[in-house]
Structures are given as structure tokens and as C-alpha cells.
Amino acid sequence: MPPRHVSIANRQSPIGIMNILFAASEVFPFAKTGGLADFTSSLSTSLRDLGHSVRVITPKYKTTDEHSFQLSPVIEQLEIPISNRFETCSILEGQLEGNIPVYFVKHDPYYHRDHLYGDDQGDYPDNAERFIYFSRGIPDICKALNFSPDILHCHDWQTGLVPVYLQKLYHDDPFFERTATVFTVYNLSHQGLFWHYDMHLTGLGWDLFTPDGLEYYGKINLMKGGLLWSDILTTISPTYSQDIQNKEHGNGLEGVFQYRSDDLYGVVNGIDETNWNPASDPFIPKNYRIRSLSGKKSCKKRLLKEFDLPVDLAKPVLGMVSHFNTQKGANLLAEILAPLMELDLYLILMGTGHEKYHTLFHRIREKHPKKIGLRLEYDTSLEHRILAGSDILLIPSQYEPGGGQQMHSLKYGTMPIVHAASGVDDIVKALDCANQTGTGIVFTTCEAVLFLDAIKKGLQVYHDKPCWKAFQQRAMAEDFSWDCSARAYEVLYRKAREKLSATAISP
């Protein structure tokens, strides 16, 4: 079966104004560990631009400063059930750009911590309780705010129980009789798996702890809740929506995705062009655009200086911004570092990850101080400068369902070298200089030798100036705006509401 794309041939909004509530564990700029935060803020803004009434709900973390974000209390005290007791929270309100209300669930024992999900020792041991509480509170918070959503759009395992609660605890509540649910899957590596005893925290009956329910090989799986009880399921590319229905990419949930295949869709994300646009980016030293690329050389010069590397603008700069782990292909980079250092190039690495990669990168940096730049932390502004100043961006992930980094790379005229993983095929097309097509170098098997070959091919293209210039023109002309994604979600929201209506009138 080919990937299912959402038809948006009718460019007019297919439905009237909707009340839409986004429920997510992180929202940019308030809290971010990855692409989920960008997705929630960008899609909600684009849907607002289409005329819908959009609101967002998220936990209030320690890292979200109440003063700088001008948060104010809207509910002083609200009791939310967890297990056989109640925990009291307060609700603060802030705003995304464009006057989109964002509600923050403030309960310091759960969320006032240095990190969102865990620290250097691993995941927080009470993550089940933290996000079961968040999910359980959302319906009650809606009622307290007197906001009855037409669409409740839940994101990843942290909100997987929200559709379950609506169906099992609020099914007969007229406040939610028109509320359809959409659940979006980002990363199947994190499913919200916890030991079976945590089932008591949900307040749901143990009759749901079955293979057809929340049980998963003796554990509770919070993501399964969203997958089984939502009206519509989405993931972040058409190809990935198909791949997760097979054993290789389904991470043990392929049977669930097959069961829900009629309700499963893939929608390619956009990128927020107010934040990711070399023509207006405030984080880069000189702006540039498709018809005037001279500013990219200035960005390259600044980047080399920032990493204390000798400035040779003729030499290609390879950048990599990543979580340094096996899924992101750090093992492939580790295998080819020695032969890579024999080539005439610069390599700039930024990110965090497994300690063994930190140690290796430090060692190779000490050995080649004039070729490698290293920053073992994540810095948003520096990521922008790496994108703008690099010629080539390395993205050797084993799987990469979303492809946001690839889109950023193309927008900045920086060639992506990618493994042909889920989602990548929807964004990066293999470069063909002879036919002047394609937007990147793609290697099909996740092997170090093929990764190195792909880099060498990219270097050949870099030194073929007519081919390189044509690539940059094609890459920067790609349309990755969120408008297209938002219109696709409008169509899916309509499907969710139609399904809800059909269920309501069925005998």
C-alpha cells in the first residue's frame, strides 16, 4: 500500500471555525527538548492563521520562567485525581505569539525540576505519575475554563491517556459530546512503558489492562491509549505512517497500527519560517537569500572563528547537530572519523549524548585541533549558525520520521547527507547533477562505509561549482511552510468529527 497523503486540493478551509486544544508535554519557546515543542507551537499558530480558535495546555516546568513569559494565574486551585487521592494544582496562562492562550499546569512536586523528563541518571522514576496526572487533569481543566474543544489534539505518550479518559470517564458528559480526538505519534522509541502496578495511578479499571487495551507484555503502555481510543491517528510523514505498520519500524506496536490503518495518516511537518529563515535569522552574522548567497560565506567565516579553526573558505565545512546515540547515527560517525580526518575539510559537532561518544570526540578534537570544532551541549542560536555556516549537514540517523533538520538544512542552502530512513524520502531527493534534480546525498543502507562514500560524493558536488550552485537554488526554493501542513490537519480534523458523529448516531 502506498503512503497515504492527505488531499488538500481545495485551498479554502473545508470546515468552519473550530475550537482546538493542543495537549503536549513541551511547547516552544516555553520548554523544549526536541521537535515536539516546535511542532506544537508552529502548527497551532498556523491553524490560528486559518481562523480557528486554538489553545494549548502543557505542564509548568521549572525552566519556564513565570516573570519573563508573563504568566498569570487563571485558576488558583484545582484538585485532580491521581490513584485514590487528589493532588492540587494551579493553572497559569501565557501566550504564544499571535495571542494563542497557553495554559500551564503548575504542580511543583511533579514539574519543578531541572529537566523535563530525566537527568544524567536516566528518566525520572515517577514519570508515569507525572504524565498520568497531566492527562487526567485535562478534561477537568477544560471544564474549569469553560472551553469545550471541537478537537482535542494529543501529542505522544505523555498525553496518550487523554482520549481514554474522554471515552471511559466523560463519554456521557454533554460538555464533551462534540469533542473529537486526534493523536500524533513522533517517536516510537518512547512509548510511555511502565510497570503494571502503575495502572492504579490512572483511576481506570483493571479491565483495560489487557492486550487489547493498555497492557503491553506485562507493562502499561500509555501510548497505546492514544492509539486505540483516538478518532484519528497521525504521524509526521506519509512514508513513516506505512513503515510503522511493519515489524522493522513498529517497535512492537505494528499490530496496533495495522488494526488502526484506516484511521492512520502521515502529514509532513512544516518549518517555522519566522525562526528558520536565512533572510531574516537574527542568530546569524549576515543574512542571505536564494538570489544573493554572499552572506553564507560571512556565516562560514564567523563559524570557523567561533570554533577557533583556521579560516579557509575554500575548504568545505561539515556540520552535525545531534543527540549522539546509535539511533542518530553517532556510531557511524565514530567508525569513519579516522578516514574522514584524511580528507580536506572541517568538521563541526554540536550536541549531547552517550558518554563514549563525548570521550571519542574529545580525543579526536585534541588530535586534530585545526580540523574539528566541538561543543558538547545544545545551543539554539549556535544551531542556527552551524546551519548557515556549514556547506554540508550530516544526518546519518537509522530512522528519522519527521525530517525537520533536513528541511532546515535545505532552507539554509546546506546540503544534507542522509540515510534513507523513514520520513527522509518525503523530504530529501537523491541528487543528480546531470539532470539537475535532487536536494541531497542519500545512502540506502545504514553502514559506515556507505556513509563515508556519501560524504565523498557530497565533497565532489561541493567542488563542482555549477552543480553546487544549482543544488542551492533548488534546495532554498523548496516550500516547507506550515500552511500546507495546517490545511492537511484541517481535513483530518473534519474526518475526526465525522467519525465522532457517526459513532454517536450508531445503534
C-alpha positions in Angstrom: 0.0 0.0 0.0 1.4 3.4 -0.9 1.8 6.1 1.7 -1.4 7.9 2.5 -1.2 11.6 1.7 -4.0 14.0 2.8 -5.6 15.7 -0.2 -5.8 19.4 0.2 -6.8 20.3 -3.4 -9.4 22.7 -2.1 -7.3 25.5 -0.8 -10.3 27.0 1.1 -10.9 26.0 4.6 -13.0 22.8 4.3 -14.8 23.4 7.6 -15.9 26.3 9.8 -14.1 27.7 12.7 -13.2 25.1 15.3 -12.2 25.2 18.9 -8.9 23.3 19.0 -7.0 22.3 22.1 -3.4 21.1 21.8 -2.2 18.9 24.7 1.6 18.5 24.7 4.4 17.9 27.2 6.5 20.7 25.7 5.8 23.8 23.7 8.4 26.2 22.2 9.5 28.7 23.5 8.4 27.7 27.0 10.1 24.3 27.1 11.9 22.2 24.5 13.9 19.0 24.3 13.2 18.2 20.6 10.9 18.7 17.6 7.7 18.1 19.5 8.0 21.6 21.0 8.4 23.2 17.6 5.5 21.2 16.2 3.0 22.2 18.8 3.8 25.9 18.6 4.1 26.1 14.8 1.0 24.1 13.9 -1.1 25.9 16.5 0.0 29.2 15.1 -0.8 28.2 11.5 -4.2 26.9 12.4 -4.9 30.2 14.2 -3.9 32.0 11.0 -6.6 29.9 9.2 -9.2 31.4 11.5 -9.6 28.7 14.2 -9.7 29.3 17.9 -6.6 27.5 19.2 -5.4 26.9 22.7 -2.6 24.9 24.2 -2.1 23.1 27.5 1.3 21.9 28.9 3.0 21.4 32.3 4.6 24.3 34.0 8.3 23.3 34.3 11.0 24.9 36.4 12.7 26.0 33.2 9.6 28.1 32.2 10.1 31.4 34.0 6.9 32.9 35.1 8.2 36.5 35.0 9.9 36.5 31.6 7.0 34.8 29.9 4.4 37.0 31.8 2.4 34.1 33.1 -0.6 34.9 35.3 -2.9 32.6 37.3 -6.4 31.8 35.9 -7.3 29.0 38.3 -5.8 29.3 41.8 -6.6 25.8 43.0 -7.9 22.7 41.1 -8.0 19.2 42.5 -7.0 16.5 40.1 -7.4 12.8 40.9 -4.4 10.5 40.8 -4.8 6.9 42.0 -7.1 7.1 45.1 -6.3 10.6 46.1 -6.4 14.2 44.8 -3.4 16.5 44.1 -4.0 20.2 43.9 -2.6 22.2 41.0 -3.0 25.8 39.8 -3.4 26.9 36.2 -1.4 29.7 34.8 -1.9 31.4 31.4 0.6 32.7 28.9 0.5 33.4 25.2 2.2 32.2 22.1 3.0 34.8 19.5 -0.3 35.8 17.9 -2.4 35.8 21.1 -2.8 32.0 21.4 -3.6 31.2 25.0 -1.3 28.6 26.6 -2.4 27.0 29.9 0.3 25.7 32.3 -0.5 23.0 34.8 1.6 24.1 37.9 2.2 21.4 40.4 5.8 21.8 41.7 6.2 18.3 43.2 5.9 16.9 39.6 7.2 19.5 37.3 9.6 21.9 39.2 12.8 20.0 38.3 15.9 20.9 36.4 14.9 18.8 33.3 11.7 17.8 31.7 11.9 14.0 31.7 15.1 12.9 33.4 18.7 13.8 34.3 22.1 12.2 33.8 20.9 9.2 35.9 18.1 8.4 33.4 14.4 9.0 33.2 12.7 10.3 36.4 11.3 7.2 38.2 7.9 8.9 38.7 7.3 9.9 35.0 4.2 7.6 34.9 2.6 9.5 37.7 3.7 12.9 36.4 2.1 12.5 33.0 -0.9 10.4 34.1 -1.7 13.3 36.3 -1.3 15.8 33.4 -3.6 13.7 31.2 -6.2 13.1 33.9 -6.4 16.8 34.6 -7.0 18.0 31.0 -10.8 17.3 30.9 -11.4 18.9 34.3 -9.3 21.9 33.3 -11.3 22.3 30.1 -14.5 22.4 32.2 -13.0 24.8 34.8 -12.0 27.2 31.9 -15.4 26.6 30.2 -13.6 25.7 27.0 -15.3 22.9 25.1 -13.0 21.8 22.3 -14.2 20.5 19.0 -10.8 18.9 18.5 -8.5 17.7 21.3 -5.2 17.1 19.6 -2.9 15.0 21.8 0.9 14.6 21.2 2.9 11.5 22.0 2.8 9.2 25.0 2.7 11.9 27.7 -0.9 12.6 26.6 -1.9 9.1 25.5 -4.5 8.6 28.2 -6.5 11.8 27.4 -8.6 10.0 24.7 -9.1 7.1 27.1 -10.4 9.3 29.8 -12.8 11.1 27.4 -14.2 7.8 26.3 -14.3 6.0 29.6 -15.0 8.7 32.2 -16.6 11.5 30.2 -18.5 9.6 27.5 -21.9 10.8 28.7 -20.8 14.3 29.7 -22.6 16.8 27.4 -19.6 19.2 27.8 -17.5 16.8 25.6 -20.2 15.4 23.3 -18.7 17.2 20.3 -15.1 16.7 21.2 -13.2 14.5 18.7 -9.7 13.4 19.4 -6.5 13.3 17.2 -3.3 11.6 18.5 0.0 12.3 16.9 3.0 9.9 17.2 6.5 11.3 16.9 9.0 8.7 18.2 8.1 5.1 18.9 11.3 4.7 20.9 9.5 6.4 23.7 6.1 4.8 24.3 5.5 5.5 28.0 6.2 2.0 29.2 5.9 1.5 33.0 5.5 -1.4 35.3 2.0 -2.8 35.7 1.4 -1.6 39.2 1.3 2.0 37.8 -2.1 1.1 36.4 -3.6 2.1 39.8 -2.5 5.7 39.1 -4.8 6.0 36.1 -8.0 5.6 38.1 -9.2 3.3 35.3 -10.5 -0.2 35.7 -8.1 -3.1 35.5 -10.4 -4.5 32.8 -8.4 -2.1 30.5 -5.2 -3.8 31.4 -5.4 -6.4 28.6 -3.5 -7.0 25.3 -6.4 -5.3 23.6 -6.1 -2.3 25.9 -3.3 -0.6 27.8 -1.3 -3.8 28.6 2.0 -4.4 26.7 3.9 -7.6 27.6 3.1 -7.2 31.3 3.6 -3.4 31.4 1.3 -0.4 31.0 1.8 1.4 27.7 0.5 4.9 27.7 1.0 5.5 24.0 -1.4 2.6 23.3 -4.1 4.5 25.0 -3.9 7.2 22.4 -3.5 4.8 19.5 -6.6 2.7 20.5 -9.0 5.3 21.7 -8.4 8.4 19.5 -10.7 9.1 16.5 -7.8 9.8 14.1 -4.1 8.9 14.3 -1.3 10.9 12.6 2.4 10.7 12.3 4.9 13.0 10.9 5.4 11.7 7.3 3.4 9.6 4.9 6.2 7.1 4.5 6.6 6.7 8.2 2.9 6.0 8.6 3.4 3.0 6.4 6.7 1.9 7.9 5.4 1.7 11.4 2.9 -1.0 10.3 5.7 -3.4 9.8 7.9 -5.2 12.3 11.1 -3.3 11.4 9.8 0.1 12.4 6.7 -0.6 14.5 8.7 -1.1 17.8 6.3 -3.8 18.9 3.1 -1.8 18.1 2.9 -2.7 14.4 -0.2 -4.8 15.1 -1.9 -1.8 16.6 -1.1 0.4 13.7 -2.3 -2.3 11.3 -5.5 -2.5 13.3 -6.0 1.3 13.1 -4.7 1.6 9.5 -7.9 3.1 8.2 -7.6 6.0 10.6 -3.8 6.4 10.3 -2.4 9.3 8.2 1.0 10.9 7.7 1.5 14.6 7.4 4.9 16.2 6.7 5.7 18.9 9.1 6.5 22.4 8.0 9.2 24.7 9.5 8.6 27.9 11.2 9.9 30.4 8.7 9.9 33.2 11.2 12.5 31.3 13.2 14.3 29.3 10.4 14.9 31.7 7.5 18.4 32.8 6.5 16.9 36.0 5.1 15.8 37.2 8.5 17.5 34.9 11.1 18.7 37.1 14.0 21.2 34.5 15.2 23.5 34.5 12.1 26.1 37.2 11.4 24.8 38.1 7.9 21.5 37.3 6.3 21.2 35.9 2.8 18.6 34.6 0.4 18.3 32.5 -2.7 19.2 35.3 -5.1 22.1 36.6 -3.0 24.2 33.9 -1.3 27.2 36.1 -0.4 26.1 36.2 3.2 26.6 32.5 3.6 30.3 33.0 3.2 30.3 35.5 6.0 28.4 32.9 8.1 31.0 30.3 7.3 33.9 32.7 8.3 32.2 33.5 11.6 31.5 29.8 12.3 35.2 28.8 11.8 36.3 31.7 14.1 33.7 30.7 16.7 35.3 27.2 16.9 38.9 28.5 16.8 39.5 26.9 13.4 41.7 28.4 10.7 39.7 30.3 8.2 39.9 28.8 4.7 36.7 29.5 2.9 37.6 27.2 0.0 37.6 24.2 2.3 34.1 22.6 2.9 32.6 22.7 6.4 30.7 19.6 7.5 28.3 20.2 10.4 26.4 17.8 12.7 23.9 18.9 15.3 22.5 15.8 17.1 21.8 13.6 20.1 24.9 11.5 19.9 23.5 8.0 20.1 23.0 5.0 17.8 19.6 6.0 16.6 21.0 9.3 15.4 23.9 7.5 13.7 26.7 8.6 16.0 28.1 5.1 15.8 28.6 5.5 12.0 30.4 8.8 12.5 32.6 7.2 15.1 33.6 4.4 12.7 34.7 6.9 9.9 36.4 9.6 11.9 39.9 8.4 11.2 39.5 8.3 7.3 37.4 11.5 7.5 40.3 13.3 9.0 42.4 12.4 6.0 40.1 14.5 3.8 40.5 18.2 3.2 37.6 19.5 5.3 36.4 20.9 8.6 34.1 19.0 10.9 31.9 20.8 13.5 29.9 18.8 16.0 27.3 20.1 18.5 25.1 18.1 20.8 24.9 15.8 23.7 24.6 12.0 24.1 26.3 8.9 25.3 29.5 9.4 27.3 31.5 7.1 25.0 30.9 9.5 22.1 31.8 12.5 24.2 35.1 10.9 25.1 35.8 9.9 21.5 35.0 13.3 20.1 37.2 15.0 22.7 40.1 12.7 21.8 39.8 13.3 18.0 39.5 17.0 18.6 42.8 17.0 20.6 44.4 15.1 17.8 43.1 17.4 15.0 42.6 20.8 16.6 42.7 22.6 13.3 40.0 20.4 11.6 37.4 19.7 14.3 35.2 22.1 16.3 33.3 20.5 19.2 30.5 21.8 21.5 29.0 19.1 23.8 25.9 21.0 24.7 22.8 22.2 22.9 22.6 25.9 22.0 19.7 27.1 19.8 21.5 30.1 18.5 24.6 28.1 17.7 22.5 25.6 15.8 21.3 28.4 13.5 24.9 29.5 12.9 26.0 25.9 12.2 23.2 25.6 9.6 24.2 28.9 8.0 27.9 28.4 8.1 28.2 24.8 7.1 28.3 23.6 3.5 27.1 20.1 4.3 25.0 18.8 7.2 25.4 15.2 8.3 22.2 13.4 9.3 23.0 9.6 9.4 20.1 8.6 11.5 18.9 5.0 11.5 15.4 6.4 11.3 14.2 9.9 11.2 10.4 10.1 11.0 10.0 13.8 10.9 12.7 15.4 8.9 12.7 18.9 10.4 16.5 19.1 10.4 16.6 18.2 6.7 14.1 20.9 5.9 16.2 23.5 7.9 19.3 22.4 6.1 17.7 22.9 2.6 16.2 26.2 3.6 19.7 27.4 4.5 21.3 26.1 1.3 23.3 23.5 3.2 23.4 20.0 1.6 22.0 17.2 3.8 23.8 13.8 3.7 21.1 11.4 4.9 20.4 7.8 5.4 17.2 6.8 3.5 15.2 6.3 6.7 11.5 6.7 7.3 10.4 10.2 6.6 13.6 11.3 4.8 12.2 10.1 1.4 9.3 12.5 1.8 11.8 15.4 2.0 15.2 14.8 0.5 15.5 13.5 -3.0 18.8 12.0 -4.3 21.0 14.5 -6.1 21.5 14.0 -9.8 23.8 16.7 -11.2 23.4 15.6 -14.9 19.6 16.0 -14.8 19.8 18.9 -12.3 17.4 17.2 -9.9 17.5 16.3 -6.2 18.4 18.1 -3.0 20.8 15.9 -1.1 23.1 12.9 -0.9 21.2 9.7 0.2 22.8 6.4 1.3 20.4 3.5 1.4 21.9 1.1 3.9 22.9 2.2 7.4 26.6 1.2 7.2 29.7 3.3 8.0 31.4 2.6 4.7 28.4 3.8 2.7 28.1 6.9 5.0 31.8 7.7 4.1 31.1 7.2 0.4 28.1 9.6 0.6 30.3 12.2 2.3 32.9 11.8 -0.5 30.2 12.2 -3.1 29.0 15.4 -1.3 32.5 16.8 -1.4 32.7 16.1 -5.2 29.5 18.0 -5.6 30.8 20.9 -3.5 33.8 21.2 -5.8 31.6 21.1 -8.9 30.6 24.7 -8.7 27.8 24.7 -11.4 26.2 21.6 -9.8 26.6 23.1 -6.3 25.0 26.4 -7.2 22.1 24.6 -8.9 21.6 22.4 -5.8 21.5 25.5 -3.6 18.9 27.2 -5.8 16.7 24.1 -5.8 17.1 23.5 -2.1 16.3 27.0 -1.0 13.3 27.1 -3.3 11.6 24.2 -1.5 8.3 25.2 0.2 8.2 23.9 3.8 5.7 26.4 5.1 3.3 25.2 7.9 0.3 26.5 5.9 0.3 23.2 3.8 0.5 21.1 7.0 -2.2 23.1 8.7 -4.6 22.6 5.8 -3.9 18.9 5.8 -4.8 18.8 9.5 -8.0 20.7 8.9 -9.0 17.8 6.6 -8.1 15.3 9.3 -10.0 17.2 12.0 -13.1 17.1 9.8 -12.6 13.3 9.4 -12.3 13.0 13.2 -15.5 15.0 13.7 -17.4 12.9 11.1 -16.2 9.7 12.8 -17.4 11.0 16.1 -20.8 12.0 14.7 -21.2 8.6 13.1 -20.4 6.8 16.3 -22.8 9.0 18.2 -25.8 8.1 16.0 -24.9 4.4 15.5 -27.3 2.0 17.3 
